[in-house]
Amino acid sequence: MNVSIIGLGLLGTSLGMALRGKNIRRSGWARRKEIRRAAVNTDVIDECFDTAAEAAKNADIVVLAMPIPQILEYMALLGKEMKPGAVLTDLGSIKHKMMEHSDILPQEISYIGSHPMAGTEKSGFYAAFPTLYENADVFVTPDCKATPQQIDMVFELWKTVGGHPAVIDSKHHDAIVARTSHVLHVLASALATGILDARDPETELELFRGCATGFRDTCRIASSNPQMWREIVEHNREAVLDALMEFDQVYNKFKQEIESGNFDAFERDFAHGKLLRDRWLEYKQNNQR
C-alpha cells in the first residue's frame, strides 16, 4: 500500500515514523524544502516530492495532515490528481465541514475522514514521535461513496500504527469531540488566564510559586497553538457552544453548593466525577493491546 502524507507537522510526521518497517510505501510533501529534506534523511517517509500533486498521484491513501483551512483547500487541489479508487483522508479535529466539502471530489475518489484521539500541546516536525498513535481511539467518517474495501483499508492503516478505529457519523463526531476535546482547550486557557493573570510582577511571582503539579496537569493544553484552536473552534462553533452550556450547568451546580454551604452535595458530586474519571482510566487500560 502506498500512503502519501501531505503536511509534516506533529501528526503527519508521527504517522510516517509509526509506519516504518510496516510494508507500506510512505511518500509525502511539506511546504518547506528543509522539512522535505529532513523527512527523507530521518526516515520519516521514503520519498518526498516537490509538490503535493506529485505526492498524491500514485497513492492508495492520501492523508491530509494540515490545519482545517488547508485541508479544505487541498481536498479541491488534490482530488483531481489522485488515481481512481484512491481514498482521501485527513487528520482534522472536525469532520462534518470536510464531509460537506467532499462533494467537490471526483466520483471515483472516496473521502473517509480520520480523527485519531491523540496529540500533545506541541506542534511541528521536530515535536513528532513514533508512538503517538499507540492505543489511540480513531474516529472514521466514510462518505456515501466509500466501499467496504476502502473502509477496511483505512482501518488497516490505523491498526498498523496501534490505533483502534471505529466508524461514526461526521456530525455526531463533531458534537462528541466538542465535548471531549474542544471545550477542554477553551477551559484550560481560561484556567491559565484566571489563575496566573496578575496585576503586578510581585503578585505574579506569588501565583507562580503557588502553582505546582496540579496546575501543570490541569492546564497543560493551554500551551497549544492559539491559531490552530481558533480555526477548530470557529469551524465547530455551534457544537462547542452547546458543550460549553452543558459544562456551565455542572460548574454552576458546584458553585451553588459551595455558596450555600451544602458540602454533602458537593462531596457527592465530587465523588461522581472521581468515579467517572476512574471508569475512563479503566477503559483506557483495558483497551491497551
Backbone bond lengths (Angstrom), bond angles and torsions (degrees), N, CA, C in turn:
res aa  C-N    CA-C-N  psi(-1)  N-CA   C-N-CA  omega(-1)  CA-C   N-CA-C  phi
1 M - - - 1.460 - - 1.522 109.23 -
2 N 1.305 116.43 138.54 1.455 123.17 178.89 1.524 108.17 -106.70
3 V 1.332 115.40 115.52 1.461 121.83 179.05 1.520 108.53 -110.87
4 S 1.318 116.97 126.14 1.459 121.58 179.22 1.521 109.23 -110.65
5 I 1.324 116.50 122.89 1.464 122.53 -177.40 1.530 108.64 -103.50
6 I 1.315 115.48 114.20 1.460 121.61 -178.15 1.528 107.58 -101.33
7 G 1.330 115.68 105.88 1.463 121.38 -175.73 1.515 109.72 109.19
8 L 1.323 116.72 115.43 1.465 120.65 -174.51 1.526 110.64 -119.17
9 G 1.329 114.06 62.06 1.458 121.35 169.74 1.516 109.04 -93.63
10 L 1.316 116.94 -152.44 1.465 121.58 -179.07 1.527 112.11 -56.23
11 L 1.338 117.05 -50.60 1.467 120.91 -173.22 1.520 112.11 -72.39
12 G 1.332 117.26 -48.35 1.458 120.31 -178.51 1.514 112.46 -65.21
13 T 1.326 116.86 -43.13 1.461 120.55 -179.70 1.522 111.18 -66.56
14 S 1.325 117.11 -41.20 1.465 120.54 178.01 1.526 110.90 -62.23
15 L 1.337 116.96 -36.59 1.464 119.90 177.29 1.520 110.47 -65.64
16 G 1.324 117.47 -45.09 1.461 120.65 177.24 1.517 111.68 -58.64
17 M 1.332 117.25 -43.52 1.464 121.53 178.10 1.531 111.03 -61.88
18 A 1.329 116.22 -43.29 1.465 120.89 -176.80 1.525 112.05 -67.45
19 L 1.339 117.94 -22.90 1.469 121.94 -178.62 1.533 113.11 -89.38
20 R 1.325 117.91 1.73 1.465 120.44 177.58 1.529 109.93 -58.44
21 G 1.326 115.20 134.59 1.459 120.03 174.68 1.511 115.14 66.93
22 K 1.343 117.90 19.88 1.469 121.94 -176.81 1.523 112.51 -105.21
23 N 1.312 118.02 17.16 1.467 122.23 179.26 1.526 111.62 60.51
24 I 1.324 115.69 37.17 1.457 123.08 177.31 1.525 108.24 -126.94
25 R 1.309 116.76 131.28 1.455 121.64 176.62 1.523 108.96 -77.83
26 R 1.329 117.67 122.05 1.465 123.14 -176.61 1.529 110.01 -107.94
27 S 1.309 115.40 113.50 1.461 119.90 172.62 1.518 107.66 -117.68
28 G 1.343 116.49 173.03 1.449 117.10 -179.42 1.508 114.41 179.06
29 W 1.323 113.84 -176.27 1.461 121.65 -179.18 1.523 108.93 -155.88
30 A 1.318 115.31 142.64 1.461 122.44 171.21 1.517 108.04 -133.88
31 R 1.308 116.35 153.33 1.469 120.57 -176.20 1.527 111.50 -64.29
32 R 1.331 117.26 -39.92 1.463 120.94 -175.77 1.529 111.15 -90.10
33 K 1.334 115.06 132.32 1.467 121.11 -177.72 1.517 111.90 -60.73
34 E 1.341 117.66 -38.96 1.460 119.80 -177.94 1.525 111.97 -67.01
35 I 1.330 116.92 -30.47 1.470 120.35 176.61 1.521 109.95 -73.30
36 R 1.321 117.40 -38.92 1.465 119.98 176.88 1.526 110.11 -59.76
37 R 1.314 116.07 -42.96 1.470 120.68 -179.89 1.539 110.27 -66.59
38 A 1.320 116.65 -44.86 1.467 120.66 -178.71 1.529 111.31 -64.82
39 A 1.332 117.49 -34.68 1.461 121.02 -178.54 1.524 111.73 -63.31
40 V 1.324 116.58 -38.63 1.470 120.65 177.81 1.525 110.42 -75.77
41 N 1.321 117.12 -42.97 1.472 121.30 -177.10 1.520 112.80 -64.78
42 T 1.328 117.69 -28.31 1.464 121.32 -179.24 1.530 112.43 -103.18
43 D 1.337 117.28 11.77 1.462 122.75 176.28 1.530 113.27 61.93
44 V 1.323 115.44 34.16 1.463 119.16 171.38 1.525 109.32 -74.52
45 I 1.336 116.25 -41.35 1.458 122.14 174.15 1.524 108.56 -136.61
46 D 1.317 115.67 164.28 1.464 120.56 -178.67 1.527 112.15 -82.66
47 E 1.330 116.04 -33.34 1.457 120.21 -177.46 1.514 109.98 -148.65
48 C 1.326 116.27 132.17 1.456 121.22 178.51 1.528 109.06 -117.08
49 F 1.321 116.88 130.64 1.454 122.07 -176.71 1.527 111.02 -98.87
50 D 1.318 115.08 162.11 1.460 120.74 -179.76 1.519 112.73 -78.10
51 T 1.339 116.54 -20.35 1.468 120.18 177.57 1.518 109.41 -132.83
52 A 1.318 115.32 153.45 1.465 120.30 177.66 1.526 110.99 -65.50
53 A 1.324 116.50 -35.25 1.468 120.48 -179.79 1.522 111.37 -60.89
54 E 1.351 117.21 -43.19 1.471 120.82 178.05 1.525 110.47 -63.40
55 A 1.330 116.04 -40.41 1.467 120.35 -178.25 1.519 111.80 -65.79
56 A 1.322 117.23 -32.67 1.467 121.32 -175.95 1.525 113.35 -84.48
57 K 1.310 117.15 -17.47 1.464 122.64 -166.02 1.523 113.77 -56.37
58 N 1.325 118.52 -45.89 1.469 121.17 -173.67 1.524 113.46 -110.67
59 A 1.322 117.26 13.46 1.464 120.45 -175.68 1.523 111.80 -80.02
60 D 1.329 114.75 145.55 1.468 120.69 170.30 1.526 110.13 -79.59
61 I 1.343 115.78 -37.78 1.463 122.21 175.53 1.524 108.40 -129.59
62 V 1.314 116.34 125.67 1.459 121.73 172.32 1.525 107.58 -103.11
63 V 1.340 116.48 124.54 1.464 122.57 -178.08 1.524 108.88 -108.26
64 L 1.327 116.72 115.41 1.456 120.89 176.50 1.532 108.22 -90.14
65 A 1.330 115.73 104.34 1.469 121.96 -178.76 1.527 107.67 -107.46
66 M 1.318 115.41 73.69 1.467 121.66 -169.04 1.526 109.47 -143.19
67 P 1.339 117.26 167.21 1.470 119.68 171.81 1.525 111.16 -61.80
68 I 1.320 116.35 159.05 1.464 121.66 -173.38 1.533 113.36 -55.62
69 P 1.342 120.53 -48.21 1.474 118.47 -179.88 1.520 112.78 -59.25
70 Q 1.338 117.16 -36.93 1.462 120.63 179.34 1.531 111.53 -72.69
71 I 1.331 117.45 -33.78 1.465 119.42 175.71 1.524 109.60 -59.58
72 L 1.324 116.18 -47.92 1.465 120.25 179.83 1.525 111.25 -61.60
73 E 1.320 116.59 -39.42 1.460 121.06 179.58 1.531 111.23 -66.49
74 Y 1.331 116.90 -45.35 1.460 120.08 -174.22 1.526 112.99 -79.43
75 M 1.321 117.92 -19.03 1.464 119.15 170.86 1.526 109.40 -58.64
76 A 1.325 115.65 -43.63 1.468 120.58 -179.85 1.518 111.45 -69.96
77 L 1.335 117.02 -40.41 1.456 120.58 -176.21 1.526 113.24 -70.81
78 L 1.331 116.46 -38.99 1.466 119.44 -170.32 1.519 114.17 -95.13
79 G 1.333 117.13 -20.13 1.464 119.01 -178.24 1.515 112.50 -54.86
80 K 1.320 116.69 -41.85 1.475 120.48 -177.67 1.527 112.65 -77.49
81 E 1.344 117.74 -10.32 1.462 121.59 178.77 1.526 112.76 -93.26
82 M 1.321 116.80 -18.63 1.466 120.84 -173.70 1.527 111.85 -78.57
83 K 1.321 115.14 154.42 1.458 119.14 -178.56 1.529 110.23 -78.48
84 P 1.333 118.27 152.05 1.467 121.45 179.89 1.526 111.19 -56.91
85 G 1.336 115.52 137.56 1.461 120.85 178.76 1.513 113.99 88.36
86 A 1.349 116.98 -5.85 1.467 120.02 179.95 1.528 110.36 -75.93
87 V 1.334 115.20 163.87 1.459 122.52 -178.62 1.523 109.12 -115.63
88 L 1.319 115.47 134.83 1.460 121.42 171.86 1.521 107.85 -105.21
89 T 1.334 116.56 123.34 1.455 120.67 174.54 1.522 108.30 -125.69
90 D 1.321 115.86 172.28 1.465 120.34 178.92 1.522 107.77 -148.85
91 L 1.334 115.79 165.46 1.458 121.27 -178.75 1.521 111.35 -111.74
92 G 1.318 116.47 21.36 1.458 120.61 -176.91 1.507 113.27 -68.28
93 S 1.333 115.17 157.71 1.458 122.01 -175.93 1.524 113.24 -84.53
94 I 1.326 117.74 -8.69 1.460 121.72 171.51 1.522 107.71 -123.15
95 K 1.333 116.13 159.83 1.462 119.07 -175.05 1.527 114.13 -131.27
96 H 1.331 119.41 -31.70 1.463 118.64 -173.25 1.533 111.43 -68.06
97 K 1.321 117.45 -35.90 1.466 120.42 177.20 1.525 110.11 -62.08
98 M 1.338 116.70 -41.03 1.461 120.47 177.74 1.531 110.94 -66.57
99 M 1.343 115.74 -39.84 1.464 119.38 179.61 1.527 110.55 -61.74
100 E 1.324 116.99 -42.46 1.469 120.28 177.45 1.526 110.54 -63.72
101 H 1.324 116.16 -38.08 1.457 121.72 -177.27 1.530 111.87 -74.69
102 S 1.330 116.90 -19.92 1.465 120.46 -175.65 1.522 113.01 -67.33
103 D 1.335 117.69 -10.00 1.471 120.85 176.81 1.522 111.90 -60.42
104 I 1.334 116.85 -22.27 1.459 119.95 -178.33 1.531 112.22 -76.60
105 L 1.327 117.63 -12.30 1.463 120.41 -178.31 1.524 110.51 -72.30
106 P 1.323 117.74 148.48 1.462 120.25 173.86 1.526 111.54 -58.05
107 Q 1.314 116.34 155.25 1.464 121.80 -175.52 1.529 111.99 -58.31
108 E 1.335 116.02 -32.46 1.463 119.31 -175.02 1.536 113.64 -86.03
109 I 1.348 117.40 1.97 1.462 121.75 178.09 1.526 109.02 -111.01
110 S 1.332 117.01 127.82 1.461 121.48 179.27 1.527 110.62 -100.30
111 Y 1.325 114.93 141.54 1.455 120.71 172.33 1.518 108.32 -101.00
112 I 1.338 116.16 123.45 1.465 121.99 175.61 1.523 106.38 -131.06
113 G 1.327 115.91 96.98 1.457 119.97 -176.28 1.521 112.20 -66.86
114 S 1.318 115.68 151.22 1.471 122.02 176.65 1.523 109.00 -131.69
115 H 1.317 115.91 138.07 1.466 119.80 173.21 1.524 109.14 -137.62
116 P 1.338 117.15 92.16 1.459 119.79 174.96 1.520 110.05 -71.78
117 M 1.317 116.98 129.24 1.465 120.64 -179.61 1.524 108.25 -82.95
118 A 1.311 114.07 74.01 1.464 121.68 -176.97 1.514 108.30 -153.60
119 G 1.310 116.26 151.35 1.456 120.87 178.10 1.517 110.03 160.65
120 T 1.300 115.78 178.54 1.464 121.96 175.42 1.522 107.49 -138.31
121 E 1.333 115.66 177.27 1.456 119.80 176.54 1.517 111.91 -77.58
122 K 1.341 116.97 -7.22 1.463 121.54 -179.78 1.531 109.78 -91.29
123 S 1.325 116.33 167.39 1.459 120.35 179.28 1.521 109.39 -147.47
124 G 1.338 115.52 164.09 1.455 120.37 175.13 1.517 114.09 100.36
125 F 1.316 114.55 164.68 1.467 123.72 -176.38 1.528 112.00 -54.84
126 Y 1.318 117.56 -43.85 1.457 121.18 -172.24 1.534 112.71 -82.09
127 A 1.324 117.40 -4.06 1.466 120.76 175.46 1.525 112.01 -91.83
128 A 1.329 117.56 -4.29 1.474 121.50 -173.91 1.519 112.14 -75.09
129 F 1.343 115.02 155.36 1.462 121.37 174.61 1.528 109.03 -152.30
130 P 1.339 118.05 151.62 1.472 120.89 -168.50 1.520 115.92 -73.82
131 T 1.321 118.81 -14.60 1.470 120.16 -177.02 1.528 112.79 -100.81
132 L 1.324 117.64 13.55 1.467 120.38 -175.86 1.524 112.42 -55.82
133 Y 1.336 116.85 -37.37 1.468 120.14 -172.21 1.531 113.91 -96.77
134 E 1.317 117.59 2.49 1.467 119.34 -179.10 1.526 110.30 -64.22
135 N 1.345 115.30 126.14 1.463 123.70 179.01 1.529 113.59 63.37
136 A 1.331 116.96 20.34 1.467 120.63 177.17 1.530 110.08 -84.36
137 D 1.319 116.30 134.23 1.462 119.47 168.55 1.522 108.32 -71.05
138 V 1.336 116.35 140.01 1.468 121.22 -177.30 1.528 108.82 -128.41
139 F 1.327 116.45 115.97 1.461 120.71 174.27 1.524 109.35 -78.96
140 V 1.341 116.19 133.05 1.466 122.21 -178.77 1.530 107.79 -122.77
141 T 1.347 116.03 127.69 1.468 120.87 -174.86 1.531 110.34 -123.39
142 P 1.331 118.09 91.89 1.474 120.66 -178.75 1.526 111.99 -78.47
143 D 1.333 116.14 146.14 1.457 119.28 172.10 1.531 109.06 -81.93
144 C 1.330 116.33 177.39 1.464 120.36 -174.89 1.523 112.53 -70.53
145 K 1.342 117.94 -15.71 1.469 121.06 -179.60 1.522 112.66 -86.46
146 A 1.325 117.12 -16.53 1.470 120.91 -173.29 1.530 110.99 -65.28
147 T 1.325 115.97 132.68 1.462 121.73 177.85 1.530 109.10 -88.69
148 P 1.349 116.70 160.09 1.473 118.70 175.02 1.524 112.35 -56.11
149 Q 1.329 117.13 -35.63 1.466 120.62 179.79 1.534 111.02 -65.99
150 Q 1.324 116.69 -39.69 1.466 120.14 179.03 1.535 111.20 -68.26
151 I 1.324 116.39 -40.16 1.461 119.95 176.93 1.529 109.91 -63.51
152 D 1.326 116.71 -41.56 1.466 120.63 176.68 1.526 111.24 -60.39
153 M 1.326 116.66 -36.84 1.459 120.95 -179.71 1.535 110.44 -64.26
154 V 1.329 116.73 -42.40 1.468 120.59 177.64 1.527 110.32 -67.79
155 F 1.338 116.80 -40.74 1.464 120.06 176.20 1.528 110.37 -58.30
156 E 1.327 115.83 -43.97 1.464 120.19 -177.70 1.530 110.97 -64.09
157 L 1.334 116.48 -37.75 1.462 119.94 176.86 1.521 110.69 -56.90
158 W 1.339 116.73 -47.70 1.463 120.09 -176.95 1.522 112.22 -73.48
159 K 1.311 117.32 -35.59 1.471 119.17 176.21 1.526 111.08 -64.49
160 T 1.324 116.33 -33.89 1.459 121.22 -179.70 1.525 111.81 -61.08
161 V 1.334 117.47 -33.08 1.468 120.52 -178.99 1.526 112.01 -99.94
162 G 1.344 116.86 12.43 1.459 120.66 174.49 1.502 115.91 93.55
163 G 1.346 117.88 10.04 1.455 120.99 -179.32 1.518 113.00 -86.94
164 H 1.328 115.52 166.10 1.466 122.68 179.11 1.533 108.62 -120.72
165 P 1.341 117.89 89.50 1.471 120.54 -174.16 1.527 112.89 -78.38
166 A 1.340 115.02 149.13 1.468 121.71 175.69 1.526 108.14 -150.10
167 V 1.326 116.82 139.96 1.465 122.47 -179.63 1.531 110.03 -78.13
168 I 1.333 115.89 140.13 1.463 121.57 178.33 1.528 108.52 -148.52
169 D 1.317 117.23 149.73 1.460 122.01 174.33 1.530 109.47 -66.33
170 S 1.330 117.30 140.68 1.464 121.17 -172.81 1.530 112.83 -63.82
171 K 1.323 117.79 -39.86 1.468 120.00 -179.21 1.529 110.56 -70.24
172 H 1.331 116.04 -39.89 1.467 120.04 177.38 1.527 110.14 -65.16
173 H 1.331 116.16 -37.89 1.463 120.79 176.00 1.525 110.80 -54.71
174 D 1.325 116.82 -47.41 1.459 120.37 -175.85 1.526 111.72 -65.20
175 A 1.340 116.63 -34.89 1.467 120.03 177.06 1.528 110.98 -68.12
176 I 1.332 116.17 -40.03 1.470 120.46 -179.94 1.523 110.81 -65.09
177 V 1.328 117.49 -51.17 1.469 119.28 -174.58 1.528 112.08 -73.16
178 A 1.338 117.79 -22.43 1.471 119.02 172.01 1.521 109.31 -59.02
179 R 1.321 115.31 -39.32 1.467 121.24 -177.62 1.526 112.51 -80.30
180 T 1.333 117.02 -38.37 1.469 120.32 -172.62 1.526 113.95 -93.43
181 S 1.335 117.64 -15.09 1.459 119.82 -175.58 1.527 113.05 -135.78
182 H 1.307 117.41 -53.97 1.459 119.98 -171.72 1.523 112.11 -64.62
183 V 1.337 116.69 -46.18 1.461 120.09 178.63 1.523 111.15 -63.34
184 L 1.331 117.09 -34.09 1.464 119.88 179.51 1.524 111.05 -59.28
185 H 1.319 117.10 -39.83 1.467 119.93 -179.73 1.524 111.16 -69.81
186 V 1.323 117.03 -36.79 1.466 120.13 175.39 1.530 109.84 -63.17
187 L 1.325 116.65 -46.57 1.458 121.08 -178.14 1.524 111.76 -65.99
188 A 1.339 117.03 -40.00 1.466 120.36 179.56 1.525 110.39 -61.80
189 S 1.323 116.62 -42.65 1.460 120.21 178.78 1.530 110.94 -66.35
190 A 1.336 116.21 -41.40 1.463 120.19 178.58 1.532 111.03 -63.88
191 L 1.335 117.07 -39.76 1.464 120.67 177.86 1.520 111.21 -64.42
192 A 1.331 116.80 -46.38 1.463 120.43 -179.85 1.527 110.61 -59.37
193 T 1.330 116.61 -42.39 1.467 120.50 179.57 1.518 111.19 -68.89
194 G 1.342 115.99 -47.29 1.465 120.28 -177.53 1.516 113.35 -63.54
195 I 1.323 116.86 -31.95 1.464 120.82 -177.10 1.524 111.90 -86.77
196 L 1.322 117.77 -39.92 1.466 120.53 -169.07 1.528 114.92 -103.81
197 D 1.315 118.39 -13.74 1.465 119.94 -176.89 1.532 109.22 -72.30
198 A 1.328 116.62 107.14 1.465 121.66 -172.84 1.521 111.22 -111.71
199 R 1.322 114.78 157.64 1.478 119.66 -177.98 1.518 113.03 -84.37
200 D 1.344 117.26 -13.86 1.460 120.30 -179.30 1.527 109.11 -157.22
201 P 1.341 117.73 161.26 1.470 121.48 -177.31 1.531 113.55 -59.64
202 E 1.331 117.81 -34.78 1.468 120.38 -179.09 1.527 110.99 -65.16
203 T 1.325 115.77 -45.00 1.470 119.81 178.22 1.525 110.75 -65.84
204 E 1.317 116.23 -39.58 1.468 119.55 178.25 1.529 110.91 -59.06
205 L 1.324 117.63 -43.65 1.457 121.37 179.14 1.520 110.97 -61.50
206 E 1.327 116.55 -42.04 1.471 120.19 178.48 1.527 110.89 -62.13
207 L 1.332 115.63 -41.89 1.465 119.33 179.29 1.525 110.73 -66.16
208 F 1.332 116.67 -42.48 1.463 120.21 177.43 1.524 110.49 -58.25
209 R 1.332 116.86 -43.33 1.462 120.80 179.45 1.527 112.03 -65.14
210 G 1.325 115.45 -30.94 1.463 119.45 -177.49 1.522 114.30 -80.11
211 C 1.320 117.68 -11.99 1.466 121.27 -178.47 1.525 110.18 -96.88
212 A 1.326 115.97 129.40 1.468 121.00 -179.69 1.524 109.58 -126.95
213 T 1.329 116.78 -142.89 1.470 119.97 -173.56 1.526 112.68 -67.12
214 G 1.335 117.57 -29.09 1.464 119.11 177.62 1.513 111.49 -62.14
215 F 1.338 116.30 -44.32 1.459 120.63 176.40 1.523 110.33 -64.86
216 R 1.334 116.74 -45.12 1.476 120.60 -178.81 1.520 110.83 -57.95
217 D 1.328 117.75 -47.43 1.466 120.98 -175.66 1.527 111.53 -71.31
218 T 1.323 116.90 -36.49 1.465 120.19 -177.54 1.516 112.05 -74.08
219 C 1.337 117.18 -34.99 1.471 121.03 -172.48 1.522 113.77 -107.74
220 R 1.332 118.40 12.82 1.467 120.73 -175.27 1.520 112.12 -51.35
221 I 1.322 117.31 -46.34 1.461 119.88 -172.79 1.528 113.11 -76.86
222 A 1.348 117.20 -1.62 1.464 118.89 171.52 1.523 111.30 -66.60
223 S 1.332 117.19 -15.11 1.467 121.62 177.38 1.521 112.74 -84.97
224 S 1.330 117.89 5.71 1.459 121.80 -179.56 1.524 111.36 -69.65
225 N 1.333 115.21 166.99 1.464 122.40 -176.66 1.535 111.12 -66.99
226 P 1.344 118.81 115.23 1.477 120.55 -177.04 1.530 113.71 -61.71
227 Q 1.340 117.63 -39.87 1.467 119.52 -178.99 1.528 110.69 -64.81
228 M 1.342 116.26 -42.22 1.459 119.72 179.31 1.521 110.79 -60.52
229 W 1.335 116.48 -42.78 1.464 119.00 -177.29 1.520 112.06 -75.65
230 R 1.307 117.49 -27.73 1.469 119.22 171.10 1.534 109.63 -60.37
231 E 1.354 116.53 -45.15 1.464 121.29 -178.32 1.526 111.50 -65.67
232 I 1.329 116.94 -41.45 1.470 120.49 -179.86 1.520 110.58 -63.94
233 V 1.329 116.85 -51.21 1.468 120.46 -177.08 1.529 110.51 -66.45
234 E 1.326 116.98 -37.99 1.471 120.62 179.28 1.531 111.17 -62.20
235 H 1.332 116.96 -38.33 1.462 120.35 -178.24 1.536 112.90 -85.34
236 N 1.335 117.68 -7.18 1.465 120.76 178.11 1.528 109.49 -129.16
237 R 1.310 115.50 36.01 1.463 122.61 -169.43 1.527 113.56 -57.68
238 E 1.326 117.71 -49.31 1.465 120.42 -175.47 1.518 111.59 -63.25
239 A 1.332 116.79 -44.53 1.461 120.19 -179.62 1.528 111.13 -66.78
240 V 1.326 117.24 -36.84 1.462 120.58 178.42 1.532 110.17 -66.57
241 L 1.317 117.46 -41.93 1.470 120.16 178.19 1.528 111.09 -63.17
242 D 1.332 117.69 -40.59 1.469 120.91 177.04 1.527 110.49 -61.55
243 A 1.329 116.12 -43.80 1.463 120.15 -179.29 1.528 111.08 -66.88
244 L 1.339 117.41 -37.71 1.464 120.71 177.45 1.528 111.06 -64.33
245 M 1.328 117.10 -37.69 1.465 120.67 178.31 1.529 110.63 -64.64
246 E 1.340 116.44 -40.63 1.468 119.87 177.95 1.527 110.31 -64.05
247 F 1.345 116.31 -43.01 1.458 119.10 178.25 1.525 110.59 -63.84
248 D 1.330 116.00 -39.73 1.464 121.42 -179.65 1.528 111.26 -54.63
249 Q 1.330 116.81 -40.92 1.460 121.14 -179.27 1.525 111.22 -63.30
250 V 1.334 116.17 -42.53 1.466 120.34 179.70 1.524 110.22 -67.90
251 Y 1.336 116.41 -45.55 1.467 121.36 -179.56 1.528 110.73 -60.26
252 N 1.327 116.85 -45.15 1.465 120.67 -178.49 1.523 111.60 -66.96
253 K 1.324 117.27 -30.56 1.463 120.28 176.85 1.533 109.98 -64.16
254 F 1.326 116.38 -46.00 1.468 119.69 175.69 1.535 110.61 -59.89
255 K 1.329 115.84 -44.16 1.464 120.38 -178.27 1.526 111.14 -61.19
256 Q 1.328 116.79 -43.92 1.465 120.80 179.90 1.516 111.88 -65.13
257 E 1.342 116.70 -37.19 1.468 120.18 178.48 1.529 111.21 -64.47
258 I 1.336 115.87 -38.92 1.465 119.90 178.44 1.527 110.32 -69.92
259 E 1.339 116.71 -43.83 1.468 120.93 179.80 1.526 111.71 -60.56
260 S 1.324 117.12 -40.37 1.469 121.31 -176.78 1.532 113.11 -85.55
261 G 1.334 116.22 -7.15 1.465 119.83 -177.91 1.518 113.38 75.30
262 N 1.325 116.95 19.66 1.474 120.88 -179.49 1.536 109.00 -86.98
263 F 1.322 116.26 73.98 1.457 119.60 -173.94 1.530 113.16 -80.15
264 D 1.334 117.30 -13.92 1.472 118.85 170.92 1.531 109.40 -65.50
265 A 1.341 116.27 -45.57 1.467 120.55 177.23 1.519 110.68 -66.32
266 F 1.339 116.60 -39.89 1.463 120.32 177.91 1.526 110.79 -58.52
267 E 1.330 116.19 -45.76 1.471 119.69 -179.27 1.531 111.05 -64.18
268 R 1.339 117.20 -40.43 1.470 120.73 178.88 1.531 110.56 -62.47
269 D 1.328 116.65 -44.96 1.460 119.77 -178.96 1.528 111.40 -69.08
270 F 1.324 116.44 -37.61 1.460 120.10 176.83 1.531 109.80 -64.03
271 A 1.334 116.36 -40.74 1.472 120.62 178.43 1.523 111.33 -64.75
272 H 1.341 116.52 -35.45 1.463 120.27 178.02 1.526 110.47 -65.45
273 G 1.325 116.93 -41.41 1.457 120.64 176.29 1.519 111.83 -62.23
274 K 1.323 116.37 -42.45 1.464 120.47 177.12 1.521 111.05 -61.35
275 L 1.337 116.63 -43.39 1.464 121.32 179.60 1.527 110.99 -60.30
276 L 1.338 116.77 -45.06 1.461 120.32 -178.81 1.519 110.91 -63.89
277 R 1.344 117.80 -43.13 1.460 120.07 179.09 1.525 111.16 -66.10
278 D 1.322 117.52 -39.75 1.462 120.47 178.55 1.524 110.93 -63.59
279 R 1.340 116.72 -37.58 1.465 120.03 177.11 1.522 111.17 -66.83
280 W 1.343 116.18 -37.72 1.466 119.60 176.07 1.527 110.96 -63.75
281 L 1.330 117.67 -43.54 1.459 121.26 177.53 1.526 111.01 -59.61
282 E 1.334 115.98 -41.32 1.468 120.36 178.34 1.524 110.97 -63.32
283 Y 1.344 116.42 -41.42 1.463 120.97 177.26 1.520 110.76 -59.44
284 K 1.346 117.06 -46.34 1.460 120.76 -178.81 1.527 111.16 -65.00
285 Q 1.313 117.06 -39.54 1.454 120.64 179.67 1.535 111.23 -66.82
286 N 1.339 115.65 -40.95 1.471 119.55 -179.52 1.508 113.10 -70.07
287 N 1.337 117.38 -20.11 1.454 120.59 -179.05 1.530 113.20 -97.28
288 Q 1.320 117.28 5.66 1.452 119.95 173.92 1.516 109.04 -75.20
289 R 1.309 115.99 131.78 1.470 120.60 -176.56 1.508 109.73 -132.25
